[in-house]
Amino acid sequence: MPSLGNIVFYADDPPALARFWSDVFGYPHSTFEGELRETLLASGLTEDDLGHRGLAEDPTGRGPRLFFHHADGPKTERNRIHIDVTADRPDGQLQISPELLDAEKDRLVGLGAQVVRLVEQNWGPWPERYWQMRDPEGNEFCLQ
């Protein structure tokens, strides 16, 4: 079976957006340094090429790997796809308390995210409570 490779974003500042998403997921900041940098430059890439890419990667390999390309123009419309970020749930609980969800929302705002709105509704028999948000470049995501 195929597996998910990268989730790719186009960005005005790929390295900065990579740092934001690394902080969201608790990943270390990734940069093109050392032997990797030398290999990329030796292959014909330039410093400018490296400055127009970014990476957010889980060192354990469990979480999603996000890759960031330089955009060729500003974002003008709503995303056709978005990421749902699941806040950490104590003891593996299915539901998170409103207080813990709000605290995670505040943490993401502190990293540079913007709040769009709080959604509280039912989907069939299931209650939903989540925050619609935007990353620093305006890409929509939800915090659940």
N, C-alpha and C positions, 0 to 999 in steps of 0.2 A: 504494500500500500504506500502511496505517496505520503509525505509528511510535510508539515508547515515549515518553510524555510525562514524567510524574513517577513515582517510586516514593514512595509516601506512607506515613508512619508516624504513628500516634497516640502522643502522648507527654504525660507529666506536665509536663515543662519543655521545650517545643519548641525554644526558642533554644539551650539547653544541649546538647540531643541533636543539633541541627544543627551545632554547633561540634565535637562529638565526631566525627561522620561526615565533616565537612570535613577534620579532622585525619587521619582514616584514609586518605582519598584524596588528601591534599595540596592541597585546594582552599583558597582564601582564605576567611576567615569572611565570610559575607554578612549584612548587616543592612538593615533598611528605613530608609535614611537619605536626606538631601538631597531632591532633586526627587521621587524615588519616594515617600518618606514623605509629603511635602506632597500629592502626587496622591492617595494612599490616604486620608489624613485628609480631604481636600476631598471625596472621594467618599462620606463618611459613616462610614468606619471610625473607631474610637477608638484611643487609645493602648493600651487593654486588648486590643483586637482584635489589634493588631500584636504585643503581648507574648505572644500565644497562637499564634504561627506562627513557623516557622523554615525556612531554606532552605540546602541545601548544593549548590553548582552548580559544575561545571567551567567555568572561564572560556574554555577552548578549544572547548567544546561537544562534546567527544569522550566524556567519561565520563558516568555516569548523573547525573541531577538528582534530588535527594531533597528532599521537601517534608514538613514536620512540622506536624501539627494538634494542638491541645490535646485530650487524651483526656477522655471524660466519666466515666471510672472507672478503677480500677487494672487492670493486666494480670493475668489470673488463669489463663490456659491457654497451652499451647504455640502458637507461631505456626503458621498453616496454610501459610505461605510464608516463605522466608528468603533472605538474600543470601549468595552465595558470593564472598568476597574473594580474588582471586588475588594472591599476593605477587609483587613485582617479580622477574623472572627475568633474571639477567645474560645478555647476548648473545642474548636471545630463546629460551633453552632451554625445552624442554617440561617438564622435571622441575626441581625446585628441591632443593637439598641440604637435609637435615634441619637443619643448622646455620643456614642462612639462613631457613628457615621458622620455626624456633624464635626467632631474633632478631626476626623480624617479629611473632610472637606476643607477645614481651616488650615490643615497642614499643607494641602495641595495649593490653596490660595497663597500661602506663604512662599511656595516655590515658584509662583508666577501664574497659576491657573486663574481663570475667571469663572464666576458662577453665572449660569444662564438662568436656571430656575430650579426649584424643588418640585418634584413630581410625587404626588401622593394619590394613588388610584388603585382600583382593583382590576385585575386582568382575569376575567372569569372568577373563580373562587379564591384567587390568590391576591393578597394585598401587595402592593408595590410602593416602595418609598426609595427614591434615588435622586441624586443631584445631576442635572445636566450641566456640563462644564465645557470650557474651552482651554486648550493649552496656550502657551504664550504666543503662538502664531495663529490662533483662531480655529484650530482643528477641534471638532466636537468630540467629546467622550462623556461617558456616564460613570458616576461613582455609585456603586450599589453596596 
